[in-house]
């Protein structure tokens, strides 16, 4: 779900973010104007591709909101890019 404020667009991510949903997330984020905020309050889990996508979006200026502790742990542990092999 996408919600736009005056200068910030918030994208809410629900359920599980897997490799299958990363393309849709990236497409939604590219279609926004202004600042981007990712609301992770309802994100239950994410695979490596999902975590990497979130980290890349944050690296490009997105702000995180409401990340559950487990997701924060995954974000802190997962390297960006191809630093490790799958």
PDB file of N, CA, C and O in Angstrom:
ATOM      1  N   UNK A   1       0.839  -1.166   0.000  1.00  0.00           N
ATOM      2  CA  UNK A   1       0.000   0.000   0.000  1.00  0.00           C
ATOM      3  C   UNK A   1       0.886   1.232   0.000  1.00  0.00           C
ATOM      4  O   UNK A   1       1.888   1.281   0.714  1.00  0.00           O
ATOM      5  N   UNK A   2       0.524   2.217  -0.791  1.00  0.00           N
ATOM      6  CA  UNK A   2       1.301   3.433  -0.904  1.00  0.00           C
ATOM      7  C   UNK A   2       0.476   4.594  -0.373  1.00  0.00           C
ATOM      8  O   UNK A   2      -0.685   4.754  -0.748  1.00  0.00           O
ATOM      9  N   UNK A   3       1.071   5.408   0.501  1.00  0.00           N
ATOM     10  CA  UNK A   3       0.405   6.590   1.019  1.00  0.00           C
ATOM     11  C   UNK A   3       1.327   7.779   0.791  1.00  0.00           C
ATOM     12  O   UNK A   3       2.512   7.722   1.119  1.00  0.00           O
ATOM     13  N   UNK A   4       0.789   8.847   0.232  1.00  0.00           N
ATOM     14  CA  UNK A   4       1.612  10.014  -0.041  1.00  0.00           C
ATOM     15  C   UNK A   4       1.268  11.156   0.890  1.00  0.00           C
ATOM     16  O   UNK A   4       0.100  11.496   1.076  1.00  0.00           O
ATOM     17  N   UNK A   5       2.284  11.732   1.463  1.00  0.00           N
ATOM     18  CA  UNK A   5       2.135  12.954   2.237  1.00  0.00           C
ATOM     19  C   UNK A   5       2.554  14.100   1.345  1.00  0.00           C
ATOM     20  O   UNK A   5       2.648  13.935   0.129  1.00  0.00           O
ATOM     21  N   UNK A   6       2.806  15.259   1.930  1.00  0.00           N
ATOM     22  CA  UNK A   6       3.209  16.417   1.140  1.00  0.00           C
ATOM     23  C   UNK A   6       4.507  16.154   0.388  1.00  0.00           C
ATOM     24  O   UNK A   6       4.613  16.455  -0.801  1.00  0.00           O
ATOM     25  N   UNK A   7       5.486  15.597   1.076  1.00  0.00           N
ATOM     26  CA  UNK A   7       6.768  15.388   0.419  1.00  0.00           C
ATOM     27  C   UNK A   7       7.338  13.993   0.634  1.00  0.00           C
ATOM     28  O   UNK A   7       8.423  13.683   0.142  1.00  0.00           O
ATOM     29  N   UNK A   8       6.616  13.153   1.362  1.00  0.00           N
ATOM     30  CA  UNK A   8       7.086  11.800   1.641  1.00  0.00           C
ATOM     31  C   UNK A   8       6.037  10.788   1.222  1.00  0.00           C
ATOM     32  O   UNK A   8       4.854  10.940   1.526  1.00  0.00           O
ATOM     33  N   UNK A   9       6.481   9.754   0.522  1.00  0.00           N
ATOM     34  CA  UNK A   9       5.614   8.629   0.188  1.00  0.00           C
ATOM     35  C   UNK A   9       5.994   7.468   1.081  1.00  0.00           C
ATOM     36  O   UNK A   9       7.167   7.108   1.182  1.00  0.00           O
ATOM     37  N   UNK A  10       4.984   6.875   1.737  1.00  0.00           N
ATOM     38  CA  UNK A  10       5.220   5.726   2.597  1.00  0.00           C
ATOM     39  C   UNK A  10       4.691   4.474   1.923  1.00  0.00           C
ATOM     40  O   UNK A  10       3.535   4.422   1.504  1.00  0.00           O
ATOM     41  N   UNK A  11       5.537   3.476   1.824  1.00  0.00           N
ATOM     42  CA  UNK A  11       5.140   2.178   1.280  1.00  0.00           C
ATOM     43  C   UNK A  11       5.129   1.192   2.440  1.00  0.00           C
ATOM     44  O   UNK A  11       6.141   1.003   3.116  1.00  0.00           O
ATOM     45  N   UNK A  12       3.991   0.573   2.664  1.00  0.00           N
ATOM     46  CA  UNK A  12       3.840  -0.413   3.727  1.00  0.00           C
ATOM     47  C   UNK A  12       4.106  -1.800   3.150  1.00  0.00           C
ATOM     48  O   UNK A  12       3.544  -2.171   2.120  1.00  0.00           O
ATOM     49  N   UNK A  13       4.959  -2.554   3.816  1.00  0.00           N
ATOM     50  CA  UNK A  13       5.279  -3.907   3.387  1.00  0.00           C
ATOM     51  C   UNK A  13       4.652  -4.867   4.391  1.00  0.00           C
ATOM     52  O   UNK A  13       4.949  -4.811   5.585  1.00  0.00           O
ATOM     53  N   UNK A  14       3.784  -5.745   3.901  1.00  0.00           N
ATOM     54  CA  UNK A  14       3.047  -6.676   4.750  1.00  0.00           C
ATOM     55  C   UNK A  14       3.508  -8.110   4.512  1.00  0.00           C
ATOM     56  O   UNK A  14       3.933  -8.459   3.411  1.00  0.00           O
ATOM     57  N   UNK A  15       3.419  -8.932   5.548  1.00  0.00           N
ATOM     58  CA  UNK A  15       3.649 -10.364   5.393  1.00  0.00           C
ATOM     59  C   UNK A  15       5.102 -10.733   5.248  1.00  0.00           C
ATOM     60  O   UNK A  15       5.935 -10.406   6.094  1.00  0.00           O
ATOM     61  N   UNK A  16       5.395 -11.423   4.157  1.00  0.00           N
ATOM     62  CA  UNK A  16       6.742 -11.941   3.900  1.00  0.00           C
ATOM     63  C   UNK A  16       7.270 -11.324   2.613  1.00  0.00           C
ATOM     64  O   UNK A  16       6.600 -11.369   1.581  1.00  0.00           O
ATOM     65  N   UNK A  17       8.468 -10.749   2.668  1.00  0.00           N
ATOM     66  CA  UNK A  17       9.103 -10.184   1.479  1.00  0.00           C
ATOM     67  C   UNK A  17      10.134 -11.191   0.976  1.00  0.00           C
ATOM     68  O   UNK A  17      11.166 -11.411   1.609  1.00  0.00           O
ATOM     69  N   UNK A  18       9.835 -11.801  -0.178  1.00  0.00           N
ATOM     70  CA  UNK A  18      10.731 -12.793  -0.769  1.00  0.00           C
ATOM     71  C   UNK A  18      11.209 -12.306  -2.120  1.00  0.00           C
ATOM     72  O   UNK A  18      10.787 -11.257  -2.607  1.00  0.00           O
ATOM     73  N   UNK A  19      12.086 -13.073  -2.710  1.00  0.00           N
ATOM     74  CA  UNK A  19      12.623 -12.735  -4.025  1.00  0.00           C
ATOM     75  C   UNK A  19      11.497 -12.471  -5.032  1.00  0.00           C
ATOM     76  O   UNK A  19      11.652 -11.651  -5.936  1.00  0.00           O
ATOM     77  N   UNK A  20      10.370 -13.165  -4.875  1.00  0.00           N
ATOM     78  CA  UNK A  20       9.243 -12.982  -5.793  1.00  0.00           C
ATOM     79  C   UNK A  20       8.604 -11.601  -5.676  1.00  0.00           C
ATOM     80  O   UNK A  20       8.016 -11.120  -6.645  1.00  0.00           O
ATOM     81  N   UNK A  21       8.705 -10.954  -4.519  1.00  0.00           N
ATOM     82  CA  UNK A  21       8.081  -9.654  -4.327  1.00  0.00           C
ATOM     83  C   UNK A  21       9.021  -8.475  -4.475  1.00  0.00           C
ATOM     84  O   UNK A  21       8.575  -7.328  -4.488  1.00  0.00           O
ATOM     85  N   UNK A  22      10.314  -8.736  -4.585  1.00  0.00           N
ATOM     86  CA  UNK A  22      11.299  -7.661  -4.651  1.00  0.00           C
ATOM     87  C   UNK A  22      11.095  -6.784  -5.879  1.00  0.00           C
ATOM     88  O   UNK A  22      11.172  -5.560  -5.777  1.00  0.00           O
ATOM     89  N   UNK A  23      10.838  -7.380  -7.027  1.00  0.00           N
ATOM     90  CA  UNK A  23      10.641  -6.599  -8.250  1.00  0.00           C
ATOM     91  C   UNK A  23       9.469  -5.646  -8.104  1.00  0.00           C
ATOM     92  O   UNK A  23       9.554  -4.486  -8.507  1.00  0.00           O
ATOM     93  N   UNK A  24       8.367  -6.133  -7.525  1.00  0.00           N
ATOM     94  CA  UNK A  24       7.200  -5.271  -7.318  1.00  0.00           C
ATOM     95  C   UNK A  24       7.528  -4.127  -6.357  1.00  0.00           C
ATOM     96  O   UNK A  24       7.136  -2.985  -6.595  1.00  0.00           O
ATOM     97  N   UNK A  25       8.243  -4.428  -5.278  1.00  0.00           N
ATOM     98  CA  UNK A  25       8.623  -3.398  -4.327  1.00  0.00           C
ATOM     99  C   UNK A  25       9.493  -2.338  -5.002  1.00  0.00           C
ATOM    100  O   UNK A  25       9.251  -1.140  -4.852  1.00  0.00           O
ATOM    101  N   UNK A  26      10.493  -2.781  -5.737  1.00  0.00           N
ATOM    102  CA  UNK A  26      11.387  -1.833  -6.411  1.00  0.00           C
ATOM    103  C   UNK A  26      10.631  -0.981  -7.428  1.00  0.00           C
ATOM    104  O   UNK A  26      10.906   0.211  -7.561  1.00  0.00           O
ATOM    105  N   UNK A  27       9.692  -1.575  -8.138  1.00  0.00           N
ATOM    106  CA  UNK A  27       8.889  -0.830  -9.118  1.00  0.00           C
ATOM    107  C   UNK A  27       8.055   0.237  -8.413  1.00  0.00           C
ATOM    108  O   UNK A  27       7.979   1.376  -8.873  1.00  0.00           O
ATOM    109  N   UNK A  28       7.431  -0.134  -7.297  1.00  0.00           N
ATOM    110  CA  UNK A  28       6.628   0.835  -6.533  1.00  0.00           C
ATOM    111  C   UNK A  28       7.503   1.986  -6.039  1.00  0.00           C
ATOM    112  O   UNK A  28       7.105   3.149  -6.100  1.00  0.00           O
ATOM    113  N   UNK A  29       8.681   1.656  -5.556  1.00  0.00           N
ATOM    114  CA  UNK A  29       9.580   2.682  -5.035  1.00  0.00           C
ATOM    115  C   UNK A  29      10.071   3.617  -6.131  1.00  0.00           C
ATOM    116  O   UNK A  29      10.201   4.821  -5.908  1.00  0.00           O
ATOM    117  N   UNK A  30      10.342   3.078  -7.300  1.00  0.00           N
ATOM    118  CA  UNK A  30      10.784   3.912  -8.423  1.00  0.00           C
ATOM    119  C   UNK A  30       9.690   4.862  -8.896  1.00  0.00           C
ATOM    120  O   UNK A  30       9.977   5.924  -9.447  1.00  0.00           O
ATOM    121  N   UNK A  31       8.440   4.476  -8.680  1.00  0.00           N
ATOM    122  CA  UNK A  31       7.335   5.305  -9.166  1.00  0.00           C
ATOM    123  C   UNK A  31       6.991   6.447  -8.212  1.00  0.00           C
ATOM    124  O   UNK A  31       6.072   7.220  -8.483  1.00  0.00           O
ATOM    125  N   UNK A  32       7.708   6.559  -7.115  1.00  0.00           N
ATOM    126  CA  UNK A  32       7.426   7.622  -6.154  1.00  0.00           C
ATOM    127  C   UNK A  32       8.214   8.873  -6.485  1.00  0.00           C
ATOM    128  O   UNK A  32       9.241   8.830  -7.163  1.00  0.00           O
ATOM    129  N   UNK A  33       7.707   9.977  -5.991  1.00  0.00           N
ATOM    130  CA  UNK A  33       8.419  11.248  -6.106  1.00  0.00           C
ATOM    131  C   UNK A  33       8.684  11.769  -4.710  1.00  0.00           C
ATOM    132  O   UNK A  33       7.909  11.507  -3.791  1.00  0.00           O
ATOM    133  N   UNK A  34       9.741  12.485  -4.547  1.00  0.00           N
ATOM    134  CA  UNK A  34      10.072  13.018  -3.230  1.00  0.00           C
ATOM    135  C   UNK A  34      10.700  11.958  -2.352  1.00  0.00           C
ATOM    136  O   UNK A  34      11.279  10.987  -2.838  1.00  0.00           O
ATOM    137  N   UNK A  35      10.578  12.159  -1.050  1.00  0.00           N
ATOM    138  CA  UNK A  35      11.185  11.251  -0.079  1.00  0.00           C
ATOM    139  C   UNK A  35      10.389   9.954   0.017  1.00  0.00           C
ATOM    140  O   UNK A  35       9.179   9.928  -0.207  1.00  0.00           O
ATOM    141  N   UNK A  36      11.094   8.886   0.353  1.00  0.00           N
ATOM    142  CA  UNK A  36      10.479   7.566   0.465  1.00  0.00           C
ATOM    143  C   UNK A  36      10.655   7.040   1.881  1.00  0.00           C
ATOM    144  O   UNK A  36      11.740   7.123   2.457  1.00  0.00           O
ATOM    145  N   UNK A  37       9.584   6.500   2.429  1.00  0.00           N
ATOM    146  CA  UNK A  37       9.611   5.866   3.734  1.00  0.00           C
ATOM    147  C   UNK A  37       9.044   4.461   3.592  1.00  0.00           C
ATOM    148  O   UNK A  37       8.004   4.269   2.962  1.00  0.00           O
ATOM    149  N   UNK A  38       9.726   3.479   4.176  1.00  0.00           N
ATOM    150  CA  UNK A  38       9.259   2.094   4.160  1.00  0.00           C
ATOM    151  C   UNK A  38       8.728   1.746   5.538  1.00  0.00           C
ATOM    152  O   UNK A  38       9.475   1.759   6.517  1.00  0.00           O
ATOM    153  N   UNK A  39       7.443   1.437   5.619  1.00  0.00           N
ATOM    154  CA  UNK A  39       6.805   1.054   6.875  1.00  0.00           C
ATOM    155  C   UNK A  39       6.854  -0.468   6.976  1.00  0.00           C
ATOM    156  O   UNK A  39       6.166  -1.172   6.237  1.00  0.00           O
ATOM    157  N   UNK A  40       7.668  -0.959   7.892  1.00  0.00           N
ATOM    158  CA  UNK A  40       7.870  -2.399   8.048  1.00  0.00           C
ATOM    159  C   UNK A  40       7.090  -2.976   9.225  1.00  0.00           C
ATOM    160  O   UNK A  40       7.325  -4.117   9.621  1.00  0.00           O
ATOM    161  N   UNK A  41       6.169  -2.205   9.784  1.00  0.00           N
ATOM    162  CA  UNK A  41       5.422  -2.623  10.959  1.00  0.00           C
ATOM    163  C   UNK A  41       4.765  -3.986  10.767  1.00  0.00           C
ATOM    164  O   UNK A  41       4.741  -4.791  11.698  1.00  0.00           O
ATOM    165  N   UNK A  42       4.234  -4.258   9.582  1.00  0.00           N
ATOM    166  CA  UNK A  42       3.510  -5.499   9.317  1.00  0.00           C
ATOM    167  C   UNK A  42       4.360  -6.550   8.589  1.00  0.00           C
ATOM    168  O   UNK A  42       3.836  -7.578   8.160  1.00  0.00           O
ATOM    169  N   UNK A  43       5.664  -6.297   8.448  1.00  0.00           N
ATOM    170  CA  UNK A  43       6.545  -7.268   7.794  1.00  0.00           C
ATOM    171  C   UNK A  43       6.874  -8.374   8.787  1.00  0.00           C
ATOM    172  O   UNK A  43       7.472  -8.121   9.832  1.00  0.00           O
ATOM    173  N   UNK A  44       6.486  -9.592   8.460  1.00  0.00           N
ATOM    174  CA  UNK A  44       6.682 -10.728   9.354  1.00  0.00           C
ATOM    175  C   UNK A  44       8.031 -11.402   9.156  1.00  0.00           C
ATOM    176  O   UNK A  44       8.658 -11.835  10.123  1.00  0.00           O
ATOM    177  N   UNK A  45       8.487 -11.494   7.894  1.00  0.00           N
ATOM    178  CA  UNK A  45       9.781 -12.116   7.598  1.00  0.00           C
ATOM    179  C   UNK A  45      10.229 -11.695   6.216  1.00  0.00           C
ATOM    180  O   UNK A  45       9.455 -11.150   5.430  1.00  0.00           O
ATOM    181  N   UNK A  46      11.497 -11.957   5.935  1.00  0.00           N
ATOM    182  CA  UNK A  46      12.064 -11.623   4.630  1.00  0.00           C
ATOM    183  C   UNK A  46      13.215 -12.576   4.348  1.00  0.00           C
ATOM    184  O   UNK A  46      13.968 -12.949   5.247  1.00  0.00           O
ATOM    185  N   UNK A  47      13.336 -12.961   3.084  1.00  0.00           N
ATOM    186  CA  UNK A  47      14.482 -13.782   2.718  1.00  0.00           C
ATOM    187  C   UNK A  47      15.660 -12.864   2.388  1.00  0.00           C
ATOM    188  O   UNK A  47      15.549 -11.642   2.489  1.00  0.00           O
ATOM    189  N   UNK A  48      16.765 -13.450   2.002  1.00  0.00           N
ATOM    190  CA  UNK A  48      17.974 -12.667   1.727  1.00  0.00           C
ATOM    191  C   UNK A  48      17.728 -11.605   0.654  1.00  0.00           C
ATOM    192  O   UNK A  48      18.199 -10.475   0.789  1.00  0.00           O
ATOM    193  N   UNK A  49      17.005 -11.949  -0.397  1.00  0.00           N
ATOM    194  CA  UNK A  49      16.727 -10.978  -1.460  1.00  0.00           C
ATOM    195  C   UNK A  49      15.886  -9.818  -0.938  1.00  0.00           C
ATOM    196  O   UNK A  49      16.109  -8.669  -1.319  1.00  0.00           O
ATOM    197  N   UNK A  50      14.930 -10.110  -0.076  1.00  0.00           N
ATOM    198  CA  UNK A  50      14.099  -9.059   0.504  1.00  0.00           C
ATOM    199  C   UNK A  50      14.897  -8.120   1.389  1.00  0.00           C
ATOM    200  O   UNK A  50      14.733  -6.902   1.317  1.00  0.00           O
ATOM    201  N   UNK A  51      15.759  -8.682   2.222  1.00  0.00           N
ATOM    202  CA  UNK A  51      16.599  -7.865   3.106  1.00  0.00           C
ATOM    203  C   UNK A  51      17.555  -7.016   2.281  1.00  0.00           C
ATOM    204  O   UNK A  51      17.748  -5.835   2.570  1.00  0.00           O
ATOM    205  N   UNK A  52      18.151  -7.607   1.264  1.00  0.00           N
ATOM    206  CA  UNK A  52      19.066  -6.840   0.408  1.00  0.00           C
ATOM    207  C   UNK A  52      18.338  -5.704  -0.304  1.00  0.00           C
ATOM    208  O   UNK A  52      18.891  -4.615  -0.459  1.00  0.00           O
ATOM    209  N   UNK A  53      17.114  -5.947  -0.734  1.00  0.00           N
ATOM    210  CA  UNK A  53      16.329  -4.900  -1.406  1.00  0.00           C
ATOM    211  C   UNK A  53      16.049  -3.749  -0.446  1.00  0.00           C
ATOM    212  O   UNK A  53      16.184  -2.582  -0.814  1.00  0.00           O
ATOM    213  N   UNK A  54      15.661  -4.076   0.774  1.00  0.00           N
ATOM    214  CA  UNK A  54      15.406  -3.024   1.763  1.00  0.00           C
ATOM    215  C   UNK A  54      16.673  -2.229   2.031  1.00  0.00           C
ATOM    216  O   UNK A  54      16.641  -0.999   2.074  1.00  0.00           O
ATOM    217  N   UNK A  55      17.790  -2.929   2.212  1.00  0.00           N
ATOM    218  CA  UNK A  55      19.058  -2.239   2.469  1.00  0.00           C
ATOM    219  C   UNK A  55      19.455  -1.347   1.295  1.00  0.00           C
ATOM    220  O   UNK A  55      19.971  -0.248   1.503  1.00  0.00           O
ATOM    221  N   UNK A  56      19.222  -1.801   0.078  1.00  0.00           N
ATOM    222  CA  UNK A  56      19.543  -0.982  -1.091  1.00  0.00           C
ATOM    223  C   UNK A  56      18.674   0.266  -1.126  1.00  0.00           C
ATOM    224  O   UNK A  56      19.157   1.352  -1.445  1.00  0.00           O
ATOM    225  N   UNK A  57      17.408   0.116  -0.803  1.00  0.00           N
ATOM    226  CA  UNK A  57      16.505   1.272  -0.784  1.00  0.00           C
ATOM    227  C   UNK A  57      16.934   2.275   0.288  1.00  0.00           C
ATOM    228  O   UNK A  57      16.908   3.484   0.058  1.00  0.00           O
ATOM    229  N   UNK A  58      17.324   1.773   1.451  1.00  0.00           N
ATOM    230  CA  UNK A  58      17.814   2.656   2.511  1.00  0.00           C
ATOM    231  C   UNK A  58      19.098   3.342   2.053  1.00  0.00           C
ATOM    232  O   UNK A  58      19.302   4.526   2.322  1.00  0.00           O
ATOM    233  N   UNK A  59      19.955   2.606   1.367  1.00  0.00           N
ATOM    234  CA  UNK A  59      21.184   3.186   0.839  1.00  0.00           C
ATOM    235  C   UNK A  59      20.930   4.287  -0.169  1.00  0.00           C
ATOM    236  O   UNK A  59      21.771   5.162  -0.373  1.00  0.00           O
ATOM    237  N   UNK A  60      19.763   4.239  -0.798  1.00  0.00           N
ATOM    238  CA  UNK A  60      19.376   5.272  -1.767  1.00  0.00           C
ATOM    239  C   UNK A  60      18.530   6.369  -1.131  1.00  0.00           C
ATOM    240  O   UNK A  60      17.964   7.204  -1.836  1.00  0.00           O
ATOM    241  N   UNK A  61      18.441   6.370   0.207  1.00  0.00           N
ATOM    242  CA  UNK A  61      17.781   7.468   0.892  1.00  0.00           C
ATOM    243  C   UNK A  61      16.440   7.166   1.535  1.00  0.00           C
ATOM    244  O   UNK A  61      15.866   8.045   2.179  1.00  0.00           O
ATOM    245  N   UNK A  62      15.918   5.955   1.383  1.00  0.00           N
ATOM    246  CA  UNK A  62      14.631   5.624   2.016  1.00  0.00           C
ATOM    247  C   UNK A  62      14.805   5.576   3.526  1.00  0.00           C
ATOM    248  O   UNK A  62      15.868   5.222   4.035  1.00  0.00           O
ATOM    249  N   UNK A  63      13.751   5.934   4.224  1.00  0.00           N
ATOM    250  CA  UNK A  63      13.746   5.896   5.680  1.00  0.00           C
ATOM    251  C   UNK A  63      12.920   4.690   6.130  1.00  0.00           C
ATOM    252  O   UNK A  63      11.887   4.389   5.532  1.00  0.00           O
ATOM    253  N   UNK A  64      13.366   4.007   7.170  1.00  0.00           N
ATOM    254  CA  UNK A  64      12.623   2.868   7.708  1.00  0.00           C
ATOM    255  C   UNK A  64      11.763   3.297   8.880  1.00  0.00           C
ATOM    256  O   UNK A  64      12.164   4.131   9.692  1.00  0.00           O
ATOM    257  N   UNK A  65      10.575   2.715   8.956  1.00  0.00           N
ATOM    258  CA  UNK A  65       9.679   2.944  10.086  1.00  0.00           C
ATOM    259  C   UNK A  65       9.210   1.594  10.607  1.00  0.00           C
ATOM    260  O   UNK A  65       8.897   0.696   9.826  1.00  0.00           O
ATOM    261  N   UNK A  66       9.163   1.455  11.904  1.00  0.00           N
ATOM    262  CA  UNK A  66       8.513   0.320  12.550  1.00  0.00           C
ATOM    263  C   UNK A  66       9.080  -1.054  12.264  1.00  0.00           C
ATOM    264  O   UNK A  66       8.333  -2.033  12.271  1.00  0.00           O
ATOM    265  N   UNK A  67      10.363  -1.161  12.016  1.00  0.00           N
ATOM    266  CA  UNK A  67      10.941  -2.476  11.736  1.00  0.00           C
ATOM    267  C   UNK A  67      10.920  -3.334  12.999  1.00  0.00           C
ATOM    268  O   UNK A  67      11.468  -2.935  14.026  1.00  0.00           O
ATOM    269  N   UNK A  68      10.287  -4.516  12.931  1.00  0.00           N
ATOM    270  CA  UNK A  68      10.300  -5.416  14.085  1.00  0.00           C
ATOM    271  C   UNK A  68      11.734  -5.829  14.436  1.00  0.00           C
ATOM    272  O   UNK A  68      12.609  -5.808  13.570  1.00  0.00           O
ATOM    273  N   UNK A  69      11.980  -6.200  15.687  1.00  0.00           N
ATOM    274  CA  UNK A  69      13.342  -6.566  16.108  1.00  0.00           C
ATOM    275  C   UNK A  69      13.997  -7.638  15.228  1.00  0.00           C
ATOM    276  O   UNK A  69      15.183  -7.536  14.912  1.00  0.00           O
ATOM    277  N   UNK A  70      13.242  -8.655  14.835  1.00  0.00           N
ATOM    278  CA  UNK A  70      13.816  -9.720  14.007  1.00  0.00           C
ATOM    279  C   UNK A  70      14.281  -9.175  12.651  1.00  0.00           C
ATOM    280  O   UNK A  70      15.346  -9.549  12.161  1.00  0.00           O
ATOM    281  N   UNK A  71      13.486  -8.300  12.056  1.00  0.00           N
ATOM    282  CA  UNK A  71      13.861  -7.702  10.764  1.00  0.00           C
ATOM    283  C   UNK A  71      15.070  -6.798  10.945  1.00  0.00           C
ATOM    284  O   UNK A  71      15.960  -6.792  10.095  1.00  0.00           O
ATOM    285  N   UNK A  72      15.125  -6.032  12.032  1.00  0.00           N
ATOM    286  CA  UNK A  72      16.294  -5.185  12.329  1.00  0.00           C
ATOM    287  C   UNK A  72      17.551  -6.041  12.428  1.00  0.00           C
ATOM    288  O   UNK A  72      18.605  -5.672  11.910  1.00  0.00           O
ATOM    289  N   UNK A  73      17.435  -7.179  13.091  1.00  0.00           N
ATOM    290  CA  UNK A  73      18.572  -8.086  13.218  1.00  0.00           C
ATOM    291  C   UNK A  73      19.039  -8.549  11.842  1.00  0.00           C
ATOM    292  O   UNK A  73      20.238  -8.551  11.564  1.00  0.00           O
ATOM    293  N   UNK A  74      18.119  -8.934  10.993  1.00  0.00           N
ATOM    294  CA  UNK A  74      18.480  -9.366   9.642  1.00  0.00           C
ATOM    295  C   UNK A  74      19.127  -8.236   8.852  1.00  0.00           C
ATOM    296  O   UNK A  74      20.095  -8.462   8.126  1.00  0.00           O
ATOM    297  N   UNK A  75      18.605  -7.036   8.986  1.00  0.00           N
ATOM    298  CA  UNK A  75      19.170  -5.888   8.275  1.00  0.00           C
ATOM    299  C   UNK A  75      20.591  -5.590   8.753  1.00  0.00           C
ATOM    300  O   UNK A  75      21.457  -5.229   7.956  1.00  0.00           O
ATOM    301  N   UNK A  76      20.823  -5.743  10.044  1.00  0.00           N
ATOM    302  CA  UNK A  76      22.153  -5.482  10.599  1.00  0.00           C
ATOM    303  C   UNK A  76      23.173  -6.544  10.190  1.00  0.00           C
ATOM    304  O   UNK A  76      24.365  -6.257  10.085  1.00  0.00           O
ATOM    305  N   UNK A  77      22.702  -7.769   9.962  1.00  0.00           N
ATOM    306  CA  UNK A  77      23.615  -8.881   9.676  1.00  0.00           C
ATOM    307  C   UNK A  77      23.909  -9.087   8.206  1.00  0.00           C
ATOM    308  O   UNK A  77      24.974  -9.602   7.865  1.00  0.00           O
ATOM    309  N   UNK A  78      22.997  -8.700   7.318  1.00  0.00           N
ATOM    310  CA  UNK A  78      23.131  -9.003   5.889  1.00  0.00           C
ATOM    311  C   UNK A  78      24.052  -7.999   5.202  1.00  0.00           C
ATOM    312  O   UNK A  78      23.793  -6.796   5.258  1.00  0.00           O
ATOM    313  N   UNK A  79      25.132  -8.469   4.547  1.00  0.00           N
ATOM    314  CA  UNK A  79      25.983  -7.562   3.789  1.00  0.00           C
ATOM    315  C   UNK A  79      25.252  -7.037   2.560  1.00  0.00           C
ATOM    316  O   UNK A  79      24.310  -7.655   2.064  1.00  0.00           O
ATOM    317  N   UNK A  80      25.701  -5.893   2.088  1.00  0.00           N
ATOM    318  CA  UNK A  80      25.113  -5.290   0.886  1.00  0.00           C
ATOM    319  C   UNK A  80      25.849  -5.820  -0.331  1.00  0.00           C
ATOM    320  O   UNK A  80      27.061  -6.028  -0.294  1.00  0.00           O
ATOM    321  N   UNK A  81      25.111  -6.037  -1.410  1.00  0.00           N
ATOM    322  CA  UNK A  81      25.711  -6.431  -2.680  1.00  0.00           C
ATOM    323  C   UNK A  81      26.208  -7.856  -2.681  1.00  0.00           C
ATOM    324  O   UNK A  81      25.604  -8.741  -2.076  1.00  0.00           O
ATOM    325  N   UNK A  82      27.321  -8.070  -3.372  1.00  0.00           N
ATOM    326  CA  UNK A  82      27.848  -9.414  -3.566  1.00  0.00           C
ATOM    327  C   UNK A  82      29.031  -9.687  -2.630  1.00  0.00           C
ATOM    328  O   UNK A  82      29.994 -10.341  -3.031  1.00  0.00           O
ATOM    329  N   UNK A  83      28.968  -9.196  -1.398  1.00  0.00           N
ATOM    330  CA  UNK A  83      30.058  -9.401  -0.468  1.00  0.00           C
ATOM    331  C   UNK A  83      30.188 -10.852  -0.060  1.00  0.00           C
ATOM    332  O   UNK A  83      31.269 -11.296   0.329  1.00  0.00           O
ATOM    333  N   UNK A  84      29.078 -11.610  -0.147  1.00  0.00           N
ATOM    334  CA  UNK A  84      29.133 -13.036   0.128  1.00  0.00           C
ATOM    335  C   UNK A  84      28.467 -13.783  -1.008  1.00  0.00           C
ATOM    336  O   UNK A  84      27.646 -13.228  -1.738  1.00  0.00           O
ATOM    337  N   UNK A  85      28.820 -15.017  -1.149  1.00  0.00           N
ATOM    338  CA  UNK A  85      28.210 -15.850  -2.180  1.00  0.00           C
ATOM    339  C   UNK A  85      27.012 -16.569  -1.618  1.00  0.00           C
ATOM    340  O   UNK A  85      27.020 -16.949  -0.447  1.00  0.00           O
ATOM    341  N   UNK A  86      25.978 -16.768  -2.415  1.00  0.00           N
ATOM    342  CA  UNK A  86      24.791 -17.519  -1.993  1.00  0.00           C
ATOM    343  C   UNK A  86      25.042 -18.997  -2.088  1.00  0.00           C
ATOM    344  O   UNK A  86      24.159 -19.795  -1.775  1.00  0.00           O
TER     345      UNK A  86
END
